[in-house]
Amino acid sequence: MTTPESASDITLDWLKSALPRARPGCEPVSAEVEPDAGGPSLLGKIARVRLDYAAPDCGPSSVIVKFQARSTDWEARIYRLLSGAQVRSVPRLYHACENGTLIMEDLSPARTGSQVRGCTLGQAREVLSILAEIHGCFWDDPRVPSIEPLRFAAVIGVNMEQCWKLFKGRYRERMGDLAEVFEWMWRNAETVSAHRLSEPGNLFHGDVHVENLLFNDTRKHGPVLIDWQLAARGLAANDVSFFLVKSLPVRERRAHEERLLRGYWKELPRRVRAGYGFDRFQLDYRACVTRSMVSAVMMVDPRFVDRPDQLDLADLLARRVIAAVRDLDPAGALCELQARGVL
């Protein structure tokens, strides 16, 4: 059976072979495919498939089929880990193909957020709560796949090479002397990468923002975190820093940041907190602002031209990230970690 590589390749025979059956004779008899069911993405596309069955209560009325931009089973590996741990805040995985194509739970009518609108303080607390659950579940878990630090350092170099001149030209006045910090991060990409992927290792998502979260007011267990292509073993602070810096307005982040961080840290299991004090977590949080810096610089690149709100989002992220660099001094935090012998 040929694995589909796009929505137009989805067939009823493939769905019959791929979907689990509740009981014998319980199989889909028709399928209606809605292509391009997700927003613009560099990492993959999704289709929604509505299903009818031979008998009642045979399976989900619809599923999401996700196609990877590049043939890789990395995200499938992550979803299998999450599924095995019965993590509640991710979609159910029905099937994973060898090329990375996934069939997953359709969580409609839940909807993703908007990076331009950001999130409310209440939503931020909910997201930090599910992150604490996931991070605590996989803390120091050797099953979480790792990536080479040099690979992430190369990503920093490529994106800064492509986008820094555009970013610096557009936000020169707003950055002022902080442009030197962005350039320091670029020159020290290997140190930045080594920190991001250092110990204590656990499963980080790598791209936590509101457009990778599904919100549903009727759901008991809070938001659902999707799009795990960039997940790997590394610091939990990656996700916390990336989410808060990019998703909260500057004034709200400044007013509530420490309480949000303490709330997250206190939700980690006691065994984790015993070996990972709040002061160290806060230092890692500050140093991980470097990830948001790269993300903000990337947003001015023409590859995002398909987003009608590209420049609005680029301006908003630049404002939030530049403020975070000014407030949190990620370069200073990395230097302090080095002085402590952590790196």
N, C-alpha and C positions, 0 to 999 in steps of 0.2 A: 504494500500500500504506500503510495507516494505521499510524503508529508507536504502539506501546503506551505507555500512561501509567501502568499498574499491572500487577501480576502477572496479574490476571484478564483482561487484554487480550492476553496473549501467545498467538500462534497458530502453528501449524506452518508455514503459508504465509509468515508474516513471518520465521521463523527460516530457512526455505529461501532467502529473498531476501537475508537479512542476513549469514549465515555464509559465509565463504570455503569453496570446495570444493577438496579435494586433487586431484581429477581429474574428468573428465566422468562423470556418473551417480552421483557421490558426494554424496548429499544426505540429510538426516535424514528418516526415515519416521514417527517418533513422538517425542513430547516429553511428559515428566512435570514439571509445575511445582510447586516447593515455595515458596510465598509466605513473606514475612517471614523469610528465611533469615539475616538479620543482627540485631544487637541494636538497642536504641533509638537513634535518631539524629534530629537536627533538620535534617540536610542532605539526606537521601535514604533510600530503602529498597532492599533487594536481594531478588532471587528466585534460587533455584538451579533450573536446568532440566537434567534428565537426558535424554539423547538416544540414540536407536537409528538406525542408518543402513542404507542399501540394500545396503551391502557392507562387509566388514571394513576396518579401518584408514582410515576415511574422515574422521575428525575427533575432537574431544574427546568423551569420554563424558558430560561435563556442562560447563555454562558458568554464569557469573554474569551476570544482567541487573540493571543498576543504574538506578534511576529517581531523578532529581533532585527535591528538594523544590520548586524553582522552575525553570521552563523556561529553561535556559541551557546553552550548549555550552562554558563555561569549562573544566570538568574535562576534556572531550574534547580541547581544545586542548593542555592540559598533557600528557595521555597520548600524544598524537601526537608531541610533542617528546621525551618519554622513550623512546617506541618507536623513533623515528628515530635516537636516540643509542644504542640497544641497551643501555639500562640494565637490569641483571640483577635488581635488587632491587624490581621492580614487576611486577604482573600483565601478561600479554600482552593487548593490545587487539585484539579481533576485528572490532568494528564500532562506529561512533559515529553516532548519529542527530542530526537537526537540533535536536531539543528537549533534547539532552543525555543521552538514554538510551544506555547503554553495554552492550555485550556483551563480557565479559572472561573470561580464564582462571579456572577454578575450581581453587584451590590446596589443596582438601581432600586429606588430613586435617590440614593445618596449621591452627592455631587462634590466634585473637587472645589477647593477654594480658588481665590485669585491672588497672585503675588502682588498685584497693584493695590488691591484692597487690604491685603495682609490678613491678620486674624485678630480676634478679640482676646482680651486677657483670659477670659474663661476658657476659650479654645486652646490658648497657649498652655494653660495648666493641664488640660486633658491630654494634649500631645506629649508633654513632658512625663505624664503619668504612664502612657503606653511605652514611651522610650525607656523609662526606668524598668518596666516589666521585661521588655525585650533584652536590654543590656544585662539586667540581673540574671536572666535565664541562661545567657551564653557567656557569662563572665569567665574568662580564662578557660574556655572550652576548646580543646585541641581540634575539634571537628570543623571549626570555622575556617574556611579557606583563606590563605594569605596571599598578598601580592608583593612583588619586589619593590622596595622603596625607590629604586632608580626609575621604575616605570612611572610612578606618580611624579617624580622630579622632572621626567621628560615631558609629561603633560603640562606642568607649570611652564616649562621653557617654551614649548610650542605655542601655548596660548598667549603668553606674554609677548613673544616675538610677533605674533599675528595682530594683537589687539592693543598693546600698550600705547603705541603712538596715537591711535584714535582716542583711547580713553583719556590719556594725559591732555590731549588737545581740547577735548570737550569739557573736562572737569579741572583744568589747571587752577582756576581761581578758587574753587571749592577746596581743593587739596592743599594748596600752599606748599609748605615744606614737608607735608606728609607724602608727597610724591617720592621722597627719598626712602620712606619706609617700604613702599611698593617695590621700588627698585632693589632694596636690601633683600626683600623676600625672594625676588627673582634670582639675585646672585647667590642666595643661600638655599636654593630649591632642594638640595639634598638633605640639609638639616631639617627644613620644613617637612619634607616627606618622611624622614626617619622618625620625627616626633609623631606625626599623624598615625603611623603604623606601629608605634611602640607599645610597650606593656604599661599597665595591665590590659591585655588584649581581650576583646570580646567582639560580638557581631555588631558593627556599625552599618547603618543604611547608606550613608554617604551623600544623600541628596534630599534631606528632609526640608521641604517647604510646602506651602499650603496646596500647591497644584499636584503634589504627590500624596495628598491626604483626602480621604472621602469622609464627609461629614453628614450625619443623619441624626436629627433630633430624637428619633424614636429608638435609636440603638442603645442598648444597656451598657455596652462596654466601650463607648467612646469612639473616636475616629479610627479609620482603617488606613494603614500605611501601604502604599503600592509602589511599584517601580523599583525593584531591588537590584538593578543591573550594576550599580556602583558599590554594592555592599562588599565588605571584606573584614578581615581581622584587624583591629586597631583600637584606638581610644574611643570610649563612649562620648567624651567631650566633643568629638567631631560633630556628632549629630546635634547636641544641645546648643553649641555655639552657632553652627550654621543656621539652625532653625530660629533661634531668638534674634540674632543679628539681622537676618533677612526678613523676618515676618512681623516684627513689632515696630510701630513708629518709634522714632528716636526718643521722644519724651517718655513714652510708656516703658521702653526698655530701661532707660535710666532710672525711672521711678521704682520699678518693680524687679529689676534684674536680680539683686541678691536674694530676695525672698523666693523668686522662682527657682534659682539655683539651689537654695537650701531645701526647698520643697522636693525637687527632683532627687537630690542626694539622699534625703531621708527616706525616700521610697525605695532606694536600693536595698537589697537584702542585708541584714546585719553583718553577715560574714564578709560581704564586700566592703562595707563601710569600715569594718575593723582594720582592713589592710589598705584602705584608700581614703585618707582623710579629706575633709572638705577643703582645706587649704591647698592641697595638691590638686584636687579636682578644679578648683577655681583658677589655679595657675595654668592647667591644661586648657581650660575653657578660653582663657585669654589668648594663649598661643595659637589655638585653633581658629582664631579669626582669620588667619592666613588663607584658609579654604574659602571663606567668603570674599576675600580680596580677589582671588583668582576668578571666582564666579562673577563678580561685578565687572571686572575688566573684560571678560569674555562676552558680556551682554551687548557690547557695542558692535560686535562682529557682524558682518553681512550675512553670516549663515543663519541668523535669526530673523531675517527679513520677512519670513512667512508669518511672523507674529504681528498682527496689526497694532498691538500695543508695545512693540519693541522699545521704542525710544522713551515712552512713559515709564516702562519697567526699568530700563537702563538708568534713567535719571533718579528714580526712586531708590533703586538698589545702591547707586553711587552715594546718594545722600546718607542712607542708613549705614553702609559699610565704612565710609570715610569717617563718620561720627564714631563708629565702634573702634576704628583704628586709633582715633584721637583719645578716646576714653580708656581703652583697655591695653594699649601698648603691647601688641603681640610680639614685636621684636624683643622688647625688654623681657617679656615672659619667657621666650625661648632662651635668651641669654641666661636668665636665672635658673632655668632647668638645666642648662649646660653646666653652670657653676655648681649646682647640687650633684652633678654626676649622673643625672637621669639619662642624658643623651650622650 
